[in-house]
Amino acid sequence: MPQTVRVLAVPMFTNQTQTYRLEQILTRDVVREFIARTRYRVMNTTGDSADATLTGTILSAQSSPLTYDAQSGRISSAEVTVTMKVSLVDRSGRVLFENPNYSFRQQYQVSREVTSFFEEETPALLRMSRDFARTLVSDVLEGF
């Protein structure tokens, strides 16, 4: 990153999907990763005090079956796929980093017992979000 960037704004990502709170999960994990791995001061709003702004848009979030139980015909595992676009722009409007097509996947098991059913899609989204945040921060830092 350029030496002039000391304060990084990461406003809430835009969610163009129907997945509840996905933008909050992804933004939170990206902010945590920047704080843990860099010395930048991270803000959650845009403003004149930020040297650069990281914006993200969640384009799609889909869950699809992977395998089925041969006896019951029910889904036994599924995969959640989230596609995003991200850009980092400095104060003058110069694009420092951009990826218009991040795509992350996470598999999860679907409970076979109806009585002990536990929705595994949300934990899969949480794991995927942490992977996305690690990858994004690495891509931004290694891009310079």
N, C-alpha and C positions, 0 to 999 in steps of 0.2 A: 504494500500500500504506500502511496505517497507520504512523505514526511509531514505534509500539511494536514493530514487526517489524524485528529486526536479525539474528536467527539463524533460518535456515530449515532444517527437517529434510526430507529427501527420501529416505525409505526405498525399498528395492527395490520396484518395481511388482509387482503380482500378475499372473501370467500364467495365464489360463484357456484357453489354446490349446495346441495340440501343437507349435507352432513353437519350436524349440530356441533358448534363450538370448535370445529376443526381449525379455524384461523387462530383461535386463542392458543390451542395446543402447539401449533407450528411456530407461531411468533414467540411464545414463551421459551421453547426449546432453543430457538436460534439466539435469542437474547442471552440465555444461560450459557450457551456455548461460547459466544463472543466474550462474555465476562470471564469465563473460566480460562480461556486460551489466549486472550490478548490483554493489552493494557489500555485499550480504548475505553473512554467513558461512553456508556451506552444510555441513550435516552429513548423513551417510548413515543415521543411526539416529534414532529418536524418543526423546525424553527430556524431562526438566524444563528443560533449558537452551535448548530450541528455543522461539521465540516463535510460530511457525506451522509446520504440517506439511502437505506436499504429498503426497497419496496418489494412486496411479493403478492402474487395473485394465484389463488388455488383455482385451477381450471376445471378439474374433474376429480371425483372420488367415486370409485366403483368397487363393489364386492361381487366376486363371481365364484361359482363352485369349481373346485379342482377335482375332487374324488367323491364317489358315491359308495354307500354301503351296498354290497351285492344282494344281501338278504332283504333289507327293508326298502331300498331304493332312495333312502334319504341321503342328503349331503353329509359327508364325513369330514371334509376339509374344504376350506375356501381361501381366497386370496383377495386382499384389499389393495387397490392400486390408486395412487394419488398423483396427479400431474399438476405442476406448478410452473410459473415463470417468475424470475427474480432479477432485479437490477440494482446496482449500486451506482449512485450518481453523486458527484461532488457538488459543492456549493455553486460553482459556475455553470453547472448543467452538463459537464463532461461525463460520459459513461465510463466508469472505472471497471465494472464487471457486469456481465449480463449472460443469463442463460434462459432462453425462452421455453425450454422444454425439459424440466426436471421431471423424472418419472421414478417413483419409488413403490416397491411392492413388499407386502408382508403376508406370509401364510399364517393360518390359524386353524385349529381343530374345532369342529362343531360337535357339541355334546350329543351323545347317542341316547342318553336317558332323559326323557321329557320331564320327569319329576325333579331332576337335579340340574336342569338346564341353566347354563351360565353363558351369557353373551360374550364371546371372545373377540368380536370385531373391535371394540374399544381398546382393549389391551394391545391388539395388533397395530392399531393406529398410533398408540403411544410409542411402541417400539419403532415403528416406521418414522415417526416424527424425530426421535433421537438420532436415528441414522441419517435422516435428511439434514438435521442441524450440523452434525459432525462433518458431513460431506460438503455442505455449503460453506462453512467457515474455512475448511481446508482449501476449497476451490478459490475462495476470495483471497486467502493469504498466499497461496502458491501461485496465483495469477500475476504476481508482481516480481 
